[in-house]
Amino acid sequence: LQVNWTRASITSREYTIDIIFAQTWFDSRLKFNSTMKVLMLNSNMVGKIWIPDTFFRNSRKSDAHWITTPNRLLRIWNDGRVLYTLRLTINAECYLQLHNFPMDEHSCPLEFSNGYPKNEIEYKWKKPSVEVADPKYWRLYQFAFVGLRNTTEISHTISGDYIIMTIFFDLSRRMGYFTIQTYIPCILTVVLSWVSFWINKDAVPARTSLGMTCNICYTLMEYGTLHYFTSNKKVKTTRERKLKNKASPGGSNASLDPEILQHLAFTPVLIMSSGLHPGSTLIPMNSLSLPQGEDDYGYQCLEGKDCASFFCCFEDCRTGSWREGRIHIRIAKIDSYSRIFFPTAFALFNLVYWKRPFYLIFDPIHFLMKH
């Protein structure tokens, strides 16, 4: 068996391999006396002799290669030995154990058996039984190939005992891939949120925007790009429709685009009569003063001093009667505590996260998988 890995998927819990599967058996009916020791036959002779009905137990999909001709090889020796080789692409199940992510290790099996019981046909490994293609010609971006091993076991059923042969492919996750793709961006985002603790409490725009602007900008850029490509075609169609309406004779109001009418319906328009009365005066809007609510100015506590509720803005307000029984919050102290608390909590979280959990050491399932 010669194996070439092509893909390993976490979401579908399967892997894809390209293998050259070779089987050898003896058939006394195919013995012949000739000066030729071996007959090299084409793939058309495969259906004319007996071949074992080998199948892969945990495969979800298996495809044989037929381009440009069927990728099969058949050889018969004069002593009745038969060699049958074919090329297959197999999608097999591999239930990945992600409880130790991203430092997880997996052992993906490939099981195959046949429909004959052990007393009729017995399968054995031939040394060397499994060969893996040179890793420099193939590469898994998320996993590193560690090694392989093969086992043989017997399944006891009512109809008889059947041989099950299994190949285990040992994989370990590449830390560098997930560190660059996932963990470093997330860590930088968390660290960026701490910068506001070192900014003056009065600089509200800086404190608010610093932690959010970068993320919002990236989101806005993504949204703008998608919106441009999706609406570009619609804008082009609307422009062509407007040109047709301008070129058409007759009343232009009757041929207005529905989108334009909808836009005009929701657009505030200042309609002024052309016949102004003599002596009428136009007052600009910016000179009008509208009454403001008391909430805009806060609460008056001492001689015209303005204070927001629950927080004291001026020194004179600290002795006001309305402040009795309320908690005075010092933002500067909260920032000073946060400078220590948030980095320490994040460091402790990473220490627990990246350290190997103790339950894995005493987990019997994990122990059996490793040994």
N, C-alpha and C positions, 0 to 999 in steps of 0.2 A: 504494500500500500504506500503510494507516494502522495503526499499531501501538500497543497498550496493554499494558504489562508487568503481570503479576499475581504471578509467583512465580519464584524461582530456588533450586534445591535442590542442596546439595553432596553429600549422601549418594547420591542417585539420579543425579546428574550430568545434570540436565535443567532446562529452564526452560519456563514456561508463558506464552503471550502470547495476547491477544485481538486479532485483526486484521480489517480490512475489505479484502478482496482484490479489486482491480478489474483487469479485462482488456479490452483494446480491440483489435479486428481488423476487417479489411475482407472482406466476402463479396459478390461481385458478383451473386450470385443473389438477394440481398435488396434490390436497388435498386427504387425505385418512384417514380412520377410523381404527385405530389399537392401540394396547397397546404400540407399539413402537412410540416414538415421532420423531425420526429421522432415515432416511435411509442413511447408509454409502455405497456409490456406488463407483465402480472403474472407471477408465478413459474411458472404453469402452462405458459407458452409456452417455457420453457427446454428441455424435452425434445423440442421439435418442430423445433429448429434445430441446426446443427452448432456445437459449442463445443470448444475445445482441451482435451486431457486432461492438464492441468497437475497435477503431484503434487509433494509435498514430500519430498525425498530423506532428510533426517535426522530426520523426524518419527516419534515413537513412537506417538502417538495424535492424531487430528484429529477434531473434532466440529463439525458445522454446527448453527446455531441455528434452531429451528423454532417457537419460542413468540413471539407467539401465532400467527403465520403464518411460513412460511419466509422467513428474512432474506436475500432475493435480489432483485436489481434488474436489469431487462433493458430496454435502450433500443436502437432501430434508427433510424438516420438514412436519409434518402432517397438518399444516395450509397452505401449499403451498409455504412456503418460501424456496428459493434455494440459496445455497452458492457454488460459483464456483471460485476456486483458481488455478492459474498456475504460473510457474516460467519462467521469460523471461530475456534475455540479450539484451539491447537496445543501439544502437548507435544513439544519438540524436544531432541535430544541436544546437550550442551555439556560436553566433557571439560575440566573445570577443572584448571588447573595450579597446584597448591598448594605448590610448592617454595619460594615466597617468602611464605608465609602469616605474618602477617596483612596484609602489605603487597602482596598479589597483585593483579594486574590480569588481566582475562579478556576474550576476544573470542568471543562466542557466535554461531555462524553459523546462518542459516536458508537452506537450499538448496532450489531448486525447478527442475524441468525438465519435459520432456514426452516422449511416445513417438515423435515424428516427428523424423527427421534434419534437419540444418541446411538441406539443399537443398530441403526441402519447407516447413518452417516456421522462421522466424527470430524469436527473441525479442529485444526491445529495451526499454531503460528509457525511461520517459517522464518528462520534467522538469516539476515536482519528482517524483521517483520514490517516495520514502519519507517519510512524515510520522509523527512521534511525538506522542502525546497530551501535553497539558500536564502536566509532572511534579507540579504541585500537586494533581492529581486522583488520582495514584497514587504509591506510595512503596515501595521495597524496603528492609527494615530492615537487611539485612546488606550491601547493595551500593548504590553510587551510579551512576547512569547518566551516562556520559561523553559518548557520541556514537555515531554509526553511519556506515557506509560500505557501498557496494554495488559488486560486481564481476561481470564476465561472463567465463566461460572455456569452452573447447570440449573435450569429452571424446572422444578418438579411440578407437573400438572397431571390432570386425570388421564389425558391421552398419552402421556409418556414424559420422559426426561429429554429436554432440549438444551442444546449448547448455545450460550449467549457469549459472544466475544465483544469486548468493549475497548475502545481507545480513549484515553483521557488526555486532553490538551490543556496544559496548565498555563494560565495567563495571569499577569499582574498589571494593574492599572498604572498608566504613566502619570506621575504627579505633575510634571511640567506642563502638560496640555491643559489640565483643569486649573492649575495655578494661574496661568496666563489668561485663560479664557473667562474664568469665573471668580476666583478668590481675590486676585489682586484688584480688579475693578470694584468689587464689593468692599474690600478693606479701605481703599482710597475714598470711597463714598462716605463710609462711616467716619473716617478721620477728618474729612472735609467738614462734617457737621460740628466738629469740636471747635473750629476756628472762631465761631461767634462768641465763645466764652471769653476770648481775649479782646473783644471789641467793646468800646464804651457803650454803656447801657442806653445812652441818649441817641446813639447812632442806630435808630430803628431800621432804616432802609438797608444799611450795610449788614446788620445782624440777620435780617430776614432773607435778603436776596442772596447773600453769599452761599448759604447752604443749599438753596433751591435753584439758583439761576442756571448753574451748569446742567443739572438734570432736566430742567424745563427747556433749555436751549436744545439739547440733544433730542428731546421728545418733539419739540416744535419743528426741528429740521427734518426729522423723519416724517412727521405729519405733512409738512409742506411739500416734501418730495413726492409722497404718495398722492396728495391732492393735486399736484401739478400734472402728473401723468394721467390721473383719472378724469380730470375736468378739462384737459386740453382739447380733447375731441369735442366736448360739449360746447366750449367757447367758440370753437371754429364753426360749428353748425349754427350757433346763434348769430355770429357775425355775417355769415352768408345769408341768413334769413333777413337780417336788417338791410343788407344791400339790395335784396329783392324788393323789399317794401319801399325803399327810396326810389327805385327805378320804376315801380308800378305807377300808372297815372291814376287820377282821382283823388278822393279824400284820403289824406295820409292818416287821419285819426281812425278811420275804419279799419286800416290794415296794420295797426300797431301790434307789435309782438305781445303775446300774453304775459311774458316775463317782464316786459317793460311796463305794461299796465299794472302788474302786481307791485313793481318797484315804486311806481308813482302813487299807488294807493296808500302805501305805508311811508311815504316821504313827506315830512311837514313842509308845507308851502305857505308863504306869507302873501296873501292876496290883498292888493291895495287898489282902491278905486282911483281911476284917472281924474275924476272930478272932485278934487279936494275943495272943501269950503274955504272961503277966504278967512284968513286968520288962524287956520288950524296949524298946529305945531307938531312936528314929529319928535318924539323923545327917544333917544338911543337906548337900547336895552341895557348896556353896561352901566348906565347912570341910575337905573332903578335899584332900590334896596329892598330886599325881601326880608320879612321877619324871620328870625332864627329861633329855634327851640332852645329851651334851657339846657337840654342835654349837650348842645354843642359847646357850652361854656363851663360845664361841670357844676359844682356846688359852691356857693358863696358861704364862707365860714367866718372870716375875720376881716372886717373893714375892706370889702371888695376883693379879697384874695380868692382866687379860683382854685379849687381842688377837685380832682376826680374821685369818684367813690372808691372806697377801700384802699386807696393809696394817697399818701400825703405828698403833694407836689412842692410845697413851700415850707420853709422852716416855721413860719408863723402858724401854720395850720396844725402843728403837732399838739398844741395846747387847746385846740378847739373842742367845744363840748360835743360836737357831732362825732368826734373820733373816739369817744369813750367806749370801751368794750370791743374795739376793733383791733385786729392783728396788724401790726406794722411789719411790712415785708421789705427787707433790704435786698435789692437785686444784685448789688455788688457782692454780697456774701454768697448768694446762690451761685453766681458765676465762679467765685473762688472755690467753692465746694465742688462744682461741676468739673472744673479743670482737673481735679484729682479723681473724682468718683467715676466719670465716664471712661477715661483711659484705663483705669484700674479694672473696672468691671469688664471691659472688652478684652483686656489681657487675660483675665481669669477665665473668661469664656473660651478664648482660643487655647488656653492651656488645657482645659478639660476636653475641648473638641478634638485637638490634635493628638492628645495623649491616648494611647490604646486603652479602651475601656476594660475594666477588670472583669466584667461579665463575659467577655469573649474568651478569657483565659480558662474559665471554668464552664464554658458552654459545651455540653457534650456533642451537639451537632457540629459546632466548629471544630472540635477536637477530632471527630471522625472524618471530617472533610480533609483535614491536614494530614491525618495519618492513615 
